Every structure is written in structure tokens, then in C-alpha cells.
Amino acid sequence: MKHQAGLLWSMTVIILVISIETHAQQDGAALFETYCAICHEASGGDQALGPELSVLRQMTPEHILDVMDNGVMQSQARERTRTQRYILAEYLSGKSFGSVPPEPIPQAAYCDSGDMAQSQQAVLGAAWNGWGNNLQNTRLQDSVSAGITPENVGTLKLKWAFGYPRATSGGTQPVVVNGRLYVGNAVGDVFALDADTGCVHWRIEVEGGVRSAISIGSIGDNGKLIAFFGDQAANTYAVDVDTGEVIWKTRVDDHPRAVITGAPVLYDGRLFVPVSSREESQVRNPGYPCCQFRGSLLSIDTENGEVLWKTYTISEEAKPIGKSDTGTQLWGPSGDPIWNAPTVDLKRNLLYVGTGNNYSIPATNTSDAIIAFDIDTGEIRWVKQVAADDVWNSSCRAMGENPYLCPDVDAPDTDFGNSPLLVDVNGRDILYAGNKLGLVYAFDPDDEGNILWTESIGKGATSGGIMWGLASDGEKVYAGNNYFNTSEPESTGGVSAIDLVSGNTVWSVPALSCDGRDKCKPSHASALTAIPGVVFALTMDGRIRALSTADGSTLWEYDTARDFETVNSVKANGGSMSNAGVTIVDGVVYVNSGYSHHGAIIPGNVLLAFEIQR
Ligand code: HEC
């Protein structure tokens, strides 16, 4: 009897557990459909705005909950109850809370204390510093510093792999100075590693994710080296390179959705900080008073973090512009964010940036433009707009629900996501930038940005065309295409080389094949990197291509979309590659793999170092 009762009891428990589970799963699916799918599912040939379900499935419930509670989805999840957020987190990850063990960095992954002792006072020897590796943002490493040539690039072999704990996206452009590698990531960890072995000198946690690149420079009378960077909570930091101690922290914008995505650029005791925002993707809620954010550029004193000047891309503050059908107050003008690291022109004493679109009406003449600012005063010297009337926000994805919030569903959305390149072409300076329509532009810095030529590298789209950046070796400009459509493999991806003077395409190579690949997306979102003779491009499915700058032929190729054994014992895999490109210093190629943001298909958390065989 007793036995039978026990059996009955456990069967009831099993049935109860099953019914709770399926109930929760159903709820999760319904919650997702109602509140999240609009931006997290592809529709009508368009890529999803945020990561798709298959990508979210690879995250932990803890991470997804944190994204809703403290991260980028706060406003989307604000009206969901705590229980709903838990259910969503378990449903989307496909895992229960506590099932994935936390992965701290074990003590053994830290460098021996002796290595950390010497204080650093100057940048010595070969380095890659900041986003573009030089003030002109050409993303070129000279052959001596690179230590890699077209002849030996084919001998590159994996040297070490490092895993970012808890992360689903790899990090910023790795920066290598004095034998140390500095890198941040989207969960807000910043690391100083030994570039040779990958051991950890220090790790700090900052408020927001770090997306672009760290710049190393000195402050104070003794020239102490400091790491400068910005985060997704719109803070700029100065951190001691020896200890990771925060020397100062300055918030650069009061808008709650303001972010720093483009890398702050260091020059002559000042840090030039580009400001963008996520307000554009918050506009799904019909009660959202769209929109008030304006892009801006700041000059900050590196000694103390004080703001020397701040110039908005839109001179006037947003004003009330009427009400939506549901009575929500709307605002404008807004938008024109800066997503890219500014480019410094010492000859003309100017800074150049590219801007994105307006979020609300009225349209301004500073959207989708190259803007030149005076270095010392921040005054705008000239604006070259390439596409007018580009007013778009994410409510355009939910047409019919609240059309007033979307001024123009067909707006071109042709942001300049990447930094302009200033190149000396036979003694004449020319500025190059690419946009999401897949167009490369040459601008004349001596003639207020007058367009010298335009060349198409292929099809563009909201998430297509040229995303994070061009590279140039002073002979050609190289561009990768992020256009992707499974029904148009011939238009997908590809890398092009364009003559700097004529604007003619010298060569172009198609996307890598999808044959035999389970997860395939061979388009190019990441910034390119060049060394004399070789250009490096990364794919959204984790492949590294090293191409000959002479004819685009493949010199080396490597697939990072797999698991790696890491020097810090954190479980890690490679995957989609976007945003930062490769970093090359002293015969070693450093690259992040794994990405869970826009258009990514394989999240991951690995930093890889490849070395040539001498
Ligand atoms: C208005 C569009 C929109 C809606 C609605 C939306 N999201 Fe998102 N979501 C995005 C975008 C865009 C991103 C990518 C943000 C980025 O890369 O910074 C994102 C990213 C995410 C991420 C990954 C963030 C990371 O850093 O790893 C998670 C998790 C997520 N969303 C969950 C949700 C959930 C849960 C809901 C529903 C309650 C939701 N989202 C509703 C647009 C949306």
C-alpha cells in the first residue's frame, strides 16, 4: 500500500512537472510572439532587427534576464512582470535557471605577479592602438610592425585562445601595446592580457558593454600610460594600464538610451568621443514619446575627464511636433547619431565623422552625412549629406499599428556606420567612406567634402552594404559587403578593391561558398584590416579570409565557428564575426569570434591569436 501510494505520488509529481513545463513553454512562446517577435523574427525578406530565436537559444537564461532587467531590452521588457521575464528567459534560452554553471576566470589564468610589476610610461615598438591604428583610421599596419607578408601569411597557426566568461559576443578591436593586449566586451568586462600567452594581467567590470576599441596614451607629468574607452551606458573611462584602476569616468550624454559605440580617439591630451543611441530601436511601444536623442561629438581633457566642448549633430533641441493617434506626445528633430571613431586631420585641424539617419521628423541636413568639426572649438566647418530625408525608426517594422510614429516606411536607412579614412593619394588628401547602400564615396577635404567619385560594391540594404569599415594601403581602398539573401547568393557578401584615384573597381571576389555548412552567412560586416600585400575580411559565419591585395586571390583562410580549448579554461566557441576586424602585430593576428547582435547567426565568446611559423 505504502509503496503504491509512493508511486502514485511520484507519478503525480511527474505529471504536475510536465504540465507546468508545457504551460510555461506555451506561455513563453505566446509572450515572445506578442512582445518580442516583431523585432526578433525575420519578415518579408528583411533580416530581424535583433537576434533571432536560434541565436537567443544559445544564451543562458541568466543573461537574457539581465538584458531585460539592466541591459538593452529594459524598455521592451519594462511592462512585463517578473514572472513573465523569468518565463521568457527560460523559453528563449531553452534552459532552466541554474543549469549553466557560472564560469569565473580561474586563478591559474592570471599572469605571474613578476610580469605585472613594471610600470608603463610610453608606447614602445610595434603596436596596434585604437580603432583605426592611426589618426587617419586607414586600418593599415605597416610591414615592419605587422611582421607578416603575402609570402608567409599562409603559415598562420593558432597560438592561443581566450574565452570571455558569460559573454555571447566577442570583444572590441584588440589593442596591443608594449606586449599587452587590451580588449573589452559586450557584457562590460575589460581585460589586460599578455599578448604572447593570453594570461590575465587584470580584469575590471564597467557599467555598460564595451563595443569598439581602447586607446592607450599618457597623462600627467610622468607620462603614465592610461587606457581610454567608452561604454554602452555612455560613459567614458580612463583606466590605469598597470592595475585597471579607474582614474576618471565621465558620462557624455543624459539621454537614457545614449551609447558610445564608435571608439573615442586620442590626440594631444584630448579624447574625441562620438555619441550614438538605441532610441531608434525603442520606438515599438506606441506610448513611447519618439524621439529626443541627438548625436554628438565631445572633446574631453584626458587629464581629468572634463568636457572641453560638445557639439550636437542637430543644433536645435527636439520640440513637440504633435501627437500620435493614441495621444502620445511626439518630438523632433532627432537622431543623426555617430557610430564611428572620428578621423583626425592635422593639416586642416579638423575631425571627420559619418552620421546615421533621423529618428523623427523634421528631417535635418546632417543625417547620412560626413561632418567636419574644428578640433579646438568643436564648431562644424562643413557638412556633406549624401541622402536627404532619411527618417526611420523601428516602429516602421510594425506598420499599421501606429503609422504616425514611422514617418517613412521606405526611408533608405543609409547610415555611414564606419569611420572615414583620410588617405594621402600622391600628395593629395582624400577622404573615403562607405554606406549601407554599398556605395564607397571619395570626398575632397579641401572643397567642403565635395564628392569626387562614387563606386558601388554591390547590393545594399538596412543591414547590408558597408557596415563597420574600409581599409586602405594608400593604393586602393578595400570594402566588404554585408548584403545577405539566401535566394540571391550571387549578390551576397564579397570583397572589392577600388582604385583611390579613379574610383574604378580593380578586383572583386564573391562570397565564400555555403557548401557543406550547417550555419552559413558568408557576408562581411566587420571592418577590414590591411597590411602591405594582404587584406583581411571576416564573415558573419565565422570565417577569416586573407586576400592578396594584388588580385583578391585567397592566401589564407580559417574557420573559427567551432569550440576552442582556452588558456583561461572558460568554455568558448567562435561564431559570427562583426564590428571589429583583425589586429596584426609582430607576426601575430588577433581576432574576436562570436557575435549575438544585428544579423548574427552564431553567438560566441572567443579571442584568438594566430602566429606565423618562422
Ligand atoms: C523594438 C524592437 C525589439 C523588441 C520589441 C524586442 N527587442 Fe530584443 N533586441 C532588439 C535589438 C535591436 C537587439 C540588438 C541590440 C544590440 O545589439 O544592442 C535586441 C537584443 C536582444 C537580446 C540580446 C542582447 C544581448 O546583449 O545579448 C535579447 C536577449 C533580447 N533582445 C530579448 C528580447 C525580449 C525578451 C523581448 C520581448 C520582451 C525583446 N527582446 C523585444 C530589438 C527588440
Boltz pocket constraint, residues with backbone or C-beta under 6 A from the ligand:
constraints:
  - pocket:
      binder: B
      contacts: [[A, 31], [A, 32], [A, 35], [A, 36], [A, 37], [A, 38], [A, 39], [A, 40], [A, 49], [A, 50], [A, 51], [A, 56], [A, 63], [A, 64], [A, 67], [A, 68], [A, 71], [A, 72], [A, 73], [A, 76], [A, 77], [A, 80], [A, 88], [A, 92], [A, 168], [A, 186], [A, 281], [A, 282], [A, 283], [A, 284], [A, 394], [A, 596], [A, 597], [A, 598]]
      max_distance: 6.0
